[in-house]
Amino acid sequence: MKQFDLTRDYHSYANSHEVKVTHFDLALAISFERKNLSGYVNLTIEHQEARLAKQLILDTRDLTIERIENSEGQALSYQLAQADEILGSRLTIDLIADDAAVKIYYQTSPEAEGLQWLTPAQTSGKKLPYLFSQSQPINARSWIPLQDSPKARVTFNANITAPTGLRVVMSAENNADVELNGAFTFRMTEAIPTHLLAIACGDLAFQAIGSRSGVYTEPSMLTACAKEFEDTEQMIEIAESLLGPYRWGRYDMIVLPPSFPFGGMENPRLAFMTPTLIAGDKSLVSTVAHELAHSWTGNLVSNATWRDLWLNEGFTTYFTNRIVEAVYGKEMAELEVVLEYGRLLEEFKTMPVEKQTVTANVQEEDPNNAFDRFTYDKASMFVHDLERRLGRSDFDQFLVTYVQHFSFKAITTEDFIAYAKQTLLVDHKDKISEAELLEWIHGVGMPNWFVAPTSSSLDKVVTSQQQWLAEGSADNFQASNWSVHHWQYFLTTLPESLTQQQLQDLDNHFNLTQSKNAEIAFAWFTVAIRNNYQKVLPAVASYLQSIGRGKFVRPLYKSLNDAGLTELAKEIYQVARSGYHPSIVGMLDKIVKL
């Protein structure tokens, strides 16, 4: 087995051990006509060794470099290497003596993987165009040349120009009252990992939902979004009571167009959210809690490499559950943990055994492959197990000191283990051993002592499901008080094979094919497709052509292929492809095999 340097980020060319970018000043113009950003970035650099570095090595992808200067205005020579399919192009800049800044004039490509350009027709308002970014995991390099690594924290200032009448927002200090005259300034004074750099531009309105929280979105959606997220301020207070003060000033959100490829993205001061969360009943707002939780575990304490993603997502998924429990009650929290474990069990069926660890061993792979159920849900089960062993009070104290100790730092799995040996395994040696800790982190499968989560709230679902399977009719089905979580459990635990009559019966009674809840619709479509329920296919096509969230679209295209509906999958995809975010188009191309 190949040995890797576990302190190295294999997804960055940067020579940050020799010279580090600590701050940048960005000046860019947004052009919807050319579908690009153009201008310059001025990088402040610090030499890390007594012997001055002769070169600065940066990450780029599909950027046109026009010229590079030092702080004296002297031209610097540079080399832009041939692009690697995953990493993009290495930009090597020859430094002069003790250069403290490097100014790069450049343009992005219309196909930049980290940017999506929407026509007016692809927006809710249908009148103005829209731009938004997605930098995670390594797409910041497609719109800014920099040291694009989670361990490369930076502060920044930005001056952005845009067409008059459009609003620009960034993962920085935003002014909701600014005049929409085409000129916007931003400042981020806390050092953030580069994958949290974010920008959006469009017909955006703002509504405050608390003293330090609010939501941006298109005007037609603003009232619904503000209502759905009205508990955010309470979530912030709960989170602070668990992990200490919120360190980022404001926690605003932007609800993006449906093509946003994720449920949410934890960009500091401006979390990005999918409109599929707007269910009208707050049933899906745990994603808001998740992105908020990242403000501590992920944004304050960060993964140093994409192998260490579990340190972000495992602790955050656990922490999300604690916020949900405090705001919405123990039943909802229990249901969400059961569903998490169910998703994990499904991924066990397809994930090679050697990959069933919380560490994502993707050093030679696309870092997008790190985002699986093991870095999220298996890691979350590990954190839940720590709480169970230590007791909630002692575990909460460990969490607080852990976050305080590593605030504004990027850490590896080995850093966490070393810290746990000095704290957890000393203070609680009677409750957890080093072998048990390492089994969770490096072991495959689940530890033999693990007890699967349960919820008595699901008893009624199990009873109804058994009764329906036995009787063949939903006439006596008591589901009027079911939440989305109950429906998800019911649908995801159905037998693999169902008859057309059974599917028709469910659909007739509960109109599942026309469900407006994105989670319920997805779970139902998955069941229907694998059982060749033809009635659902027009709704599936409409769903795939109106939603770009990877969690939904990737599995549904795969389901269509697995069911032998490959030509239909291609037909749907050819219509929908232009509306998907560039960051997932490559993955979908492989699934649909265009």
C-alpha positions as CSV (number, residue, x, y, z in Angstrom):
1,M,0.0,0.0,0.0
2,K,1.4,3.4,-1.0
3,Q,2.5,5.6,1.8
4,F,1.4,9.3,1.8
5,D,2.7,12.3,3.7
6,L,-0.4,13.0,5.8
7,T,0.6,16.6,6.4
8,R,0.6,17.4,2.7
9,D,-2.4,18.6,0.7
10,Y,-2.1,16.6,-2.5
11,H,-4.8,18.7,-4.2
12,S,-2.7,21.9,-4.2
13,Y,0.5,22.9,-6.1
14,A,1.2,25.7,-3.6
15,N,4.6,26.0,-1.9
16,S,3.1,27.5,1.2
17,H,5.8,26.0,3.4
18,E,8.2,28.4,1.6
19,V,6.0,31.4,1.0
20,K,2.5,31.9,2.2
21,V,-0.3,34.1,0.9
22,T,-1.9,35.7,4.0
23,H,-4.2,38.4,2.5
24,F,-5.4,39.5,-0.9
25,D,-7.1,42.6,-2.4
26,L,-9.4,41.7,-5.2
27,A,-10.7,44.0,-7.9
28,L,-13.0,42.3,-10.4
29,A,-15.7,43.3,-13.0
30,I,-18.6,41.0,-13.6
31,S,-19.6,40.7,-17.3
32,F,-22.7,38.7,-18.1
33,E,-22.1,39.2,-21.8
34,R,-18.7,37.5,-21.7
35,K,-19.6,35.3,-18.8
36,N,-16.4,36.1,-17.0
37,L,-14.7,38.0,-14.2
38,S,-11.8,40.3,-15.1
39,G,-9.4,42.4,-13.1
40,Y,-6.7,41.7,-10.7
41,V,-5.8,40.1,-7.3
42,N,-3.0,41.6,-5.2
43,L,-1.6,38.8,-3.0
44,T,0.2,39.7,0.2
45,I,2.9,37.1,0.9
46,E,5.1,36.1,3.8
47,H,8.4,34.2,3.3
48,Q,8.4,31.3,5.7
49,E,12.1,30.6,5.9
50,A,15.2,32.7,6.5
51,R,16.3,32.0,3.0
52,L,13.9,34.0,0.8
53,A,11.8,32.0,-1.6
54,K,12.6,32.5,-5.3
55,Q,9.2,31.4,-6.5
56,L,5.6,31.6,-5.6
57,I,3.5,28.6,-6.7
58,L,-0.2,29.1,-7.0
59,D,-3.2,27.0,-8.1
60,T,-5.3,28.0,-11.2
61,R,-7.9,26.4,-13.4
62,D,-8.8,27.8,-16.9
63,L,-7.6,31.3,-16.0
64,T,-6.2,33.7,-18.6
65,I,-3.2,35.4,-17.0
66,E,-2.5,38.8,-18.6
67,R,0.5,40.0,-16.6
68,I,2.0,39.8,-13.1
69,E,3.8,42.6,-11.2
70,N,5.5,43.0,-7.8
71,S,4.7,45.8,-5.4
72,E,7.1,48.1,-7.3
73,G,5.3,47.6,-10.5
74,Q,8.1,45.5,-12.0
75,A,7.0,42.8,-14.3
76,L,7.5,39.3,-12.9
77,S,8.2,36.3,-15.2
78,Y,5.9,33.3,-14.8
79,Q,5.1,29.9,-16.2
80,L,1.6,28.5,-16.5
81,A,1.8,24.7,-16.7
82,Q,-0.3,22.4,-18.8
83,A,-3.6,21.6,-17.0
84,D,-4.1,18.5,-15.0
85,E,-7.7,17.2,-15.3
86,I,-8.3,17.4,-11.5
87,L,-5.8,20.0,-10.2
88,G,-5.9,22.5,-13.0
89,S,-2.7,24.4,-13.9
90,R,0.4,25.2,-11.7
91,L,1.2,28.9,-11.9
92,T,4.9,29.5,-11.0
93,I,5.9,33.1,-10.5
94,D,9.6,34.1,-10.2
95,L,10.0,36.5,-7.3
96,I,12.5,39.4,-7.1
97,A,14.4,39.6,-3.8
98,D,12.1,40.2,-0.8
99,D,8.9,40.8,-2.7
100,A,6.0,41.2,-0.2
101,A,3.2,41.3,-2.7
102,V,2.3,39.9,-6.2
103,K,-0.3,41.5,-8.4
104,I,-1.9,39.3,-11.0
105,Y,-4.1,40.6,-13.8
106,Y,-6.4,37.9,-15.2
107,Q,-9.7,36.8,-16.6
108,T,-11.8,33.8,-15.8
109,S,-13.2,31.4,-18.4
110,P,-16.9,31.2,-19.3
111,E,-16.6,27.5,-18.3
112,A,-15.0,28.2,-14.9
113,E,-15.9,25.2,-12.8
114,G,-16.5,27.4,-9.7
115,L,-18.9,29.8,-11.3
116,Q,-22.4,29.4,-12.7
117,W,-23.9,32.0,-15.1
118,L,-27.7,31.9,-15.3
119,T,-29.8,33.6,-18.0
120,P,-32.8,35.6,-16.9
121,A,-35.0,32.7,-18.0
122,Q,-33.2,30.4,-15.4
123,T,-34.1,32.7,-12.5
124,S,-37.3,33.1,-10.5
125,G,-37.9,36.7,-11.7
126,K,-37.1,35.9,-15.4
127,K,-35.8,39.5,-15.9
128,L,-32.2,39.7,-14.8
129,P,-29.2,37.4,-15.0
130,Y,-27.6,35.7,-12.1
131,L,-24.1,34.5,-11.1
132,F,-23.0,32.5,-8.1
133,S,-19.9,30.6,-7.1
134,Q,-19.1,27.2,-5.5
135,S,-15.5,27.0,-4.4
136,Q,-15.5,23.8,-2.4
137,P,-13.5,21.7,-2.7
138,I,-10.9,23.1,-5.1
139,N,-12.8,25.4,-7.4
140,A,-11.7,28.8,-5.9
141,R,-8.7,28.4,-8.2
142,S,-11.1,28.7,-11.2
143,W,-12.0,32.3,-10.3
144,I,-9.0,33.6,-8.3
145,P,-5.3,32.5,-8.7
146,L,-4.2,31.6,-5.2
147,Q,-2.9,28.9,-2.8
148,D,-6.1,26.9,-3.0
149,S,-5.9,24.6,0.0
150,P,-8.0,24.4,3.2
151,K,-4.8,25.0,5.2
152,A,-4.2,28.3,3.3
153,R,-6.2,30.7,5.4
154,V,-6.5,34.3,4.1
155,T,-8.2,37.6,4.9
156,F,-9.3,39.8,2.0
157,N,-10.8,43.0,0.7
158,A,-12.7,43.2,-2.6
159,N,-14.0,45.8,-5.0
160,I,-16.5,44.3,-7.4
161,T,-18.3,46.1,-10.2
162,A,-21.5,44.8,-11.7
163,P,-24.4,46.0,-14.0
164,T,-26.4,48.7,-12.3
165,G,-29.5,47.3,-10.6
166,L,-27.9,44.0,-9.6
167,R,-26.7,43.3,-6.1
168,V,-23.4,41.6,-5.3
169,V,-22.8,39.7,-2.1
170,M,-19.7,37.8,-0.8
171,S,-18.6,35.7,2.1
172,A,-17.5,38.8,3.9
173,E,-19.1,41.9,5.4
174,N,-22.2,42.7,3.3
175,N,-24.2,45.9,3.5
176,A,-27.9,45.2,2.8
177,D,-28.6,49.0,2.4
178,V,-26.0,49.7,-0.2
179,E,-27.0,51.6,-3.3
180,L,-27.3,49.3,-6.4
181,N,-25.1,51.5,-8.5
182,G,-22.8,48.8,-9.8
183,A,-20.0,49.3,-7.2
184,F,-19.6,47.1,-4.2
185,T,-16.9,46.8,-1.5
186,F,-16.2,43.9,0.9
187,R,-14.0,43.1,3.8
188,M,-13.2,39.8,5.5
189,T,-11.1,40.4,8.6
190,E,-11.0,36.8,9.8
191,A,-8.7,34.4,8.0
192,I,-10.8,31.8,6.2
193,P,-9.9,28.7,4.1
194,T,-10.0,29.3,0.4
195,H,-12.9,26.9,-0.3
196,L,-15.1,29.3,1.7
197,L,-14.6,32.1,-0.8
198,A,-17.9,33.0,-2.3
199,I,-19.6,35.5,-4.5
200,A,-23.2,35.9,-5.9
201,C,-24.8,38.6,-8.1
202,G,-28.4,39.0,-9.2
203,D,-31.7,40.5,-8.4
204,L,-31.4,40.1,-4.7
205,A,-33.6,41.5,-1.9
206,F,-32.8,41.2,1.8
207,Q,-34.9,40.7,4.9
208,A,-33.6,40.6,8.5
209,I,-34.8,37.6,10.6
210,G,-32.9,38.5,13.8
211,S,-30.5,41.0,15.2
212,R,-27.6,39.4,13.5
213,S,-29.2,37.2,10.8
214,G,-31.1,37.7,7.6
215,V,-31.8,36.2,4.2
216,Y,-31.0,37.4,0.7
217,T,-32.9,35.9,-2.3
218,E,-34.9,36.9,-5.3
219,P,-37.8,39.2,-4.4
220,S,-40.5,36.7,-5.3
221,M,-39.1,34.2,-2.8
222,L,-38.1,36.5,0.1
223,T,-41.2,36.2,2.3
224,A,-41.3,32.4,2.1
225,C,-37.6,32.1,2.8
226,A,-37.7,34.5,5.7
227,K,-40.6,32.6,7.2
228,E,-38.9,29.2,6.7
229,F,-35.7,30.4,8.4
230,E,-37.2,32.5,11.2
231,D,-35.8,30.3,13.9
232,T,-32.2,31.0,12.9
233,E,-31.5,33.5,15.7
234,Q,-32.6,30.9,18.2
235,M,-30.3,28.4,16.5
236,I,-27.3,30.8,16.9
237,E,-28.0,31.2,20.6
238,I,-28.3,27.5,21.1
239,A,-25.0,26.9,19.2
240,E,-23.2,29.5,21.3
241,S,-24.4,27.9,24.5
242,L,-22.8,24.7,23.3
243,L,-19.5,25.8,21.6
244,G,-18.9,29.3,22.7
245,P,-19.3,32.8,21.0
246,Y,-20.2,33.1,17.4
247,R,-17.0,34.6,15.9
248,W,-18.1,35.8,12.5
249,G,-20.3,38.9,13.2
250,R,-23.4,38.2,11.2
251,Y,-24.9,34.9,10.0
252,D,-26.8,35.8,6.8
253,M,-28.0,33.3,4.2
254,I,-28.7,33.5,0.5
255,V,-31.2,31.2,-1.1
256,L,-29.9,30.5,-4.5
257,P,-31.6,29.3,-7.7
258,P,-32.5,25.6,-8.0
259,S,-29.2,24.8,-9.9
260,F,-27.2,25.3,-6.7
261,P,-25.6,21.8,-6.4
262,F,-25.7,21.3,-2.6
263,G,-28.1,21.6,0.3
264,G,-26.0,24.3,1.8
265,M,-22.5,25.8,1.9
266,E,-21.1,27.2,5.0
267,N,-19.4,30.3,3.6
268,P,-18.7,32.6,6.6
269,R,-21.2,35.5,7.0
270,L,-23.1,34.3,4.0
271,A,-24.2,30.7,4.0
272,F,-25.5,29.5,0.6
273,M,-28.8,27.5,0.6
274,T,-30.8,25.5,-1.9
275,P,-34.4,26.5,-2.5
276,T,-35.4,22.8,-2.0
277,L,-35.3,23.6,1.7
278,I,-38.4,25.9,1.4
279,A,-41.0,23.3,2.2
280,G,-43.4,25.6,4.0
281,D,-43.3,23.7,7.2
282,K,-39.7,24.1,8.5
283,S,-39.3,20.3,8.0
284,L,-36.0,20.6,6.2
285,V,-34.3,23.4,8.1
286,S,-31.8,21.2,9.8
287,T,-29.6,22.1,6.8
288,V,-29.7,25.7,8.2
289,A,-28.5,24.3,11.5
290,H,-25.8,22.3,9.7
291,E,-24.3,25.3,7.9
292,L,-24.5,27.3,11.1
293,A,-22.8,24.5,13.0
294,H,-19.9,24.8,10.5
295,S,-19.2,28.2,11.9
296,W,-17.4,26.4,14.7
297,T,-16.5,22.9,13.3
298,G,-15.3,23.6,9.8
299,N,-14.8,27.4,9.7
300,L,-13.1,27.9,13.0
301,V,-11.5,24.4,13.2
302,S,-10.8,23.3,9.6
303,N,-9.6,20.2,7.8
304,A,-6.0,20.6,6.6
305,T,-6.5,18.3,3.6
306,W,-9.5,16.7,2.0
307,R,-8.5,13.4,3.6
308,D,-9.4,15.0,6.9
309,L,-12.9,16.2,5.8
310,W,-14.5,14.1,8.5
311,L,-13.2,16.6,11.1
312,N,-15.5,19.1,9.5
313,E,-18.5,17.0,8.6
314,G,-18.7,14.4,11.3
315,F,-18.6,17.0,14.2
316,T,-20.9,19.3,12.3
317,T,-23.5,16.6,11.6
318,Y,-23.4,15.7,15.3
319,F,-23.6,19.4,16.3
320,T,-26.5,19.9,13.9
321,N,-28.4,17.2,15.7
322,R,-27.9,19.0,19.0
323,I,-29.2,22.3,17.6
324,V,-32.3,20.5,16.1
325,E,-33.0,18.8,19.5
326,A,-32.8,22.1,21.3
327,V,-35.0,24.0,18.9
328,Y,-37.4,21.4,17.5
329,G,-37.4,18.6,20.1
330,K,-35.9,15.2,20.8
331,E,-38.2,13.3,18.5
332,M,-37.1,15.2,15.4
333,A,-33.4,14.9,16.5
334,E,-33.8,11.1,16.9
335,L,-35.5,10.7,13.6
336,E,-32.7,12.5,11.8
337,V,-30.0,10.3,13.4
338,V,-31.9,7.2,12.3
339,L,-32.2,8.5,8.8
340,E,-28.4,9.3,8.8
341,Y,-27.6,5.8,9.8
342,G,-30.0,4.4,7.1
343,R,-28.1,6.4,4.4
344,L,-24.8,5.1,5.8
345,L,-26.1,1.5,5.6
346,E,-27.0,2.0,1.9
347,E,-23.5,3.3,1.1
348,F,-22.0,0.3,2.9
349,K,-23.5,-1.9,0.1
350,T,-21.5,-0.1,-2.7
351,M,-18.4,1.3,-1.0
352,P,-15.3,-0.9,-1.2
353,V,-14.4,-2.2,2.2
354,E,-11.0,-0.4,2.3
355,K,-12.9,2.9,1.8
356,Q,-15.3,2.4,4.7
357,T,-13.3,4.7,7.0
358,V,-14.0,8.2,8.3
359,T,-10.8,9.4,6.7
360,A,-11.3,10.0,3.0
361,N,-8.2,8.5,1.3
362,V,-8.5,10.6,-1.8
363,Q,-4.9,11.8,-2.1
364,E,-4.7,10.5,-5.7
365,E,-8.4,11.1,-6.5
366,D,-10.8,13.9,-7.2
367,P,-11.4,15.5,-3.8
368,N,-15.1,15.5,-4.6
369,N,-14.9,11.8,-3.8
370,A,-14.3,12.7,-0.1
371,F,-17.9,13.8,0.3
372,D,-19.5,10.4,1.1
373,R,-21.6,9.0,3.9
374,F,-18.5,7.9,5.8
375,T,-17.0,11.4,6.2
376,Y,-20.5,12.6,7.3
377,D,-22.6,9.9,8.9
378,K,-20.0,7.3,10.1
379,A,-18.0,10.2,11.6
380,S,-21.2,11.6,13.2
381,M,-21.9,8.2,14.7
382,F,-18.4,8.3,16.2
383,V,-19.0,11.6,17.8
384,H,-22.4,10.4,19.1
385,D,-20.6,7.4,20.6
386,L,-18.1,9.7,22.4
387,E,-21.0,11.6,23.9
388,R,-22.6,8.4,25.1
389,R,-19.4,7.2,26.7
390,L,-18.4,10.4,28.4
391,G,-21.9,11.7,29.2
392,R,-23.3,14.8,27.6
393,S,-21.9,17.3,30.2
394,D,-18.3,16.0,30.1
395,F,-18.4,15.6,26.3
396,D,-19.7,19.2,25.9
397,Q,-16.7,20.4,27.9
398,F,-14.4,18.5,25.6
399,L,-16.0,20.0,22.6
400,V,-15.6,23.6,23.9
401,T,-12.0,23.2,24.7
402,Y,-11.3,21.4,21.4
403,V,-12.8,24.2,19.4
404,Q,-11.0,26.9,21.5
405,H,-7.7,25.1,21.1
406,F,-7.8,24.8,17.3
407,S,-9.7,28.0,16.5
408,F,-8.6,29.5,13.1
409,K,-6.3,26.5,12.5
410,A,-6.4,23.7,9.9
411,I,-5.7,20.3,11.4
412,T,-5.1,16.8,10.2
413,T,-6.6,13.6,11.5
414,E,-3.2,13.0,13.3
415,D,-3.5,16.4,15.0
416,F,-6.9,15.4,16.4
417,I,-5.5,12.0,17.6
418,A,-2.6,13.7,19.3
419,Y,-4.9,16.1,21.0
420,A,-7.3,13.3,22.1
421,K,-4.4,11.4,23.6
422,Q,-3.4,14.5,25.7
423,T,-7.0,15.3,26.8
424,L,-9.8,12.8,26.1
425,L,-7.7,9.6,26.8
426,V,-6.2,11.2,30.0
427,D,-9.3,12.8,31.5
428,H,-11.6,9.9,30.5
429,K,-9.3,6.9,30.3
430,D,-11.9,4.8,32.2
431,K,-14.5,5.4,29.4
432,I,-12.6,5.1,26.2
433,S,-9.3,3.5,25.2
434,E,-6.8,4.5,22.6
435,A,-7.6,1.3,20.7
436,E,-11.3,2.2,20.6
437,L,-10.6,5.7,19.4
438,L,-8.3,4.4,16.6
439,E,-10.8,1.7,15.6
440,W,-13.4,4.5,15.0
441,I,-10.9,6.5,12.9
442,H,-9.0,3.9,11.0
443,G,-11.3,0.9,11.2
444,V,-13.6,-0.3,8.3
445,G,-17.2,-1.0,8.9
446,M,-18.7,-0.2,12.2
447,P,-17.1,-1.1,15.6
448,N,-18.4,-4.3,17.1
449,W,-19.7,-2.3,20.2
450,F,-21.7,0.1,18.1
451,V,-25.5,0.2,18.8
452,A,-27.6,1.5,15.9
453,P,-29.8,4.5,16.7
454,T,-33.5,4.0,17.1
455,S,-36.6,6.2,17.6
456,S,-39.9,5.0,19.1
457,S,-41.5,7.6,16.8
458,L,-41.0,5.2,14.0
459,D,-43.0,2.4,15.5
460,K,-46.2,3.7,13.9
461,V,-44.4,3.8,10.5
462,V,-43.2,0.2,10.8
463,T,-46.7,-0.9,11.9
464,S,-48.4,1.0,9.0
465,Q,-45.8,-0.4,6.5
466,Q,-46.3,-4.0,7.7
467,Q,-50.1,-3.6,7.6
468,W,-50.0,-2.1,4.1
469,L,-47.7,-4.9,2.8
470,A,-50.0,-7.5,4.3
471,E,-53.4,-6.0,3.2
472,G,-52.3,-4.5,-0.2
473,S,-54.3,-1.4,0.4
474,A,-53.7,1.9,2.2
475,D,-57.3,2.4,3.1
476,N,-56.5,2.0,6.8
477,F,-53.2,3.9,6.6
478,Q,-52.9,6.4,9.4
479,A,-50.3,8.9,8.1
480,S,-52.0,12.3,8.7
481,N,-49.6,13.2,11.5
482,W,-46.4,12.0,9.7
483,S,-43.5,14.3,9.2
484,V,-41.2,14.3,6.3
485,H,-38.8,12.1,8.3
486,H,-41.5,9.5,8.8
487,W,-42.2,9.4,5.0
488,Q,-38.5,9.2,4.3
489,Y,-38.2,6.2,6.6
490,F,-41.3,4.5,5.2
491,L,-40.1,4.9,1.6
492,T,-36.5,4.1,2.1
493,T,-37.2,0.9,4.0
494,L,-39.8,-0.6,1.6
495,P,-38.9,-3.9,0.0
496,E,-36.8,-3.7,-3.2
497,S,-39.6,-5.2,-5.3
498,L,-43.2,-3.9,-5.3
499,T,-46.0,-4.6,-7.6
500,Q,-47.6,-2.0,-9.9
501,Q,-50.8,-2.3,-7.9
502,Q,-49.0,-1.5,-4.7
503,L,-47.3,1.5,-6.2
504,Q,-50.6,2.7,-7.7
505,D,-52.3,2.3,-4.3
506,L,-49.7,4.4,-2.5
507,D,-49.8,7.1,-5.2
508,N,-53.6,7.2,-5.3
509,H,-53.9,7.7,-1.5
510,F,-51.0,10.1,-1.0
511,N,-50.3,11.7,-4.4
512,L,-46.6,11.0,-3.9
513,T,-45.7,11.6,-7.6
514,Q,-46.9,15.2,-7.2
515,S,-45.2,15.8,-3.8
516,K,-43.9,19.4,-3.4
517,N,-41.4,18.2,-0.7
518,A,-38.1,17.6,-2.5
519,E,-37.0,14.9,0.0
520,I,-40.3,12.9,-0.2
521,A,-40.4,13.2,-4.0
522,F,-36.8,12.0,-4.3
523,A,-37.4,9.0,-2.0
524,W,-40.6,8.1,-3.9
525,F,-39.0,8.5,-7.3
526,T,-36.2,6.1,-6.3
527,V,-38.7,3.4,-5.3
528,A,-40.9,4.0,-8.4
529,I,-38.1,3.9,-10.9
530,R,-36.6,0.7,-9.6
531,N,-40.0,-0.9,-9.9
532,N,-40.7,0.5,-13.4
533,Y,-43.7,2.5,-12.3
534,Q,-44.1,4.4,-15.6
535,K,-46.6,6.9,-14.3
536,V,-43.8,8.6,-12.4
537,L,-41.5,9.3,-15.3
538,P,-42.9,12.7,-16.5
539,A,-42.6,14.0,-12.9
540,V,-39.1,12.6,-12.7
541,A,-38.1,14.5,-15.8
542,S,-39.6,17.7,-14.5
543,Y,-37.9,17.3,-11.2
544,L,-34.5,16.6,-12.8
545,Q,-34.9,19.6,-15.1
546,S,-35.8,22.0,-12.3
547,I,-33.5,21.0,-9.5
548,G,-29.7,20.8,-9.6
549,R,-28.9,19.6,-6.1
550,G,-26.4,16.8,-6.5
551,K,-27.8,14.8,-3.6
552,F,-31.0,14.2,-5.7
553,V,-29.9,14.4,-9.3
554,R,-26.9,12.0,-9.2
555,P,-28.8,9.1,-7.6
556,L,-31.9,9.6,-9.8
557,Y,-29.9,9.4,-13.1
558,K,-28.1,6.3,-11.8
559,S,-31.5,4.8,-10.9
560,L,-32.8,5.5,-14.4
561,N,-29.7,3.7,-15.8
562,D,-30.0,0.8,-13.4
563,A,-33.6,0.4,-14.4
564,G,-32.7,0.2,-18.1
565,L,-34.0,3.6,-18.9
566,T,-30.7,4.9,-20.2
567,E,-32.1,6.6,-23.3
568,L,-34.7,8.4,-21.2
569,A,-31.9,9.5,-18.8
570,K,-30.0,10.9,-21.8
571,E,-33.0,12.7,-23.1
572,I,-33.7,14.3,-19.7
573,Y,-30.1,15.2,-19.2
574,Q,-29.7,16.8,-22.6
575,V,-32.5,19.2,-21.7
576,A,-31.3,19.8,-18.1
577,R,-27.5,19.8,-18.5
578,S,-27.2,23.6,-19.3
579,G,-29.0,24.4,-16.0
580,Y,-26.7,22.3,-13.8
581,H,-23.7,23.8,-12.0
582,P,-20.4,23.2,-13.7
583,S,-19.0,21.6,-10.6
584,I,-21.3,18.5,-10.9
585,V,-21.7,18.4,-14.7
586,G,-18.5,16.3,-15.0
587,M,-19.8,13.8,-12.6
588,L,-23.2,13.6,-14.3
589,D,-21.6,13.3,-17.7
590,K,-20.0,10.1,-16.5
591,I,-23.2,8.7,-15.0
592,V,-25.3,9.5,-18.1
593,K,-22.5,8.6,-20.4
594,L,-23.0,11.3,-22.9
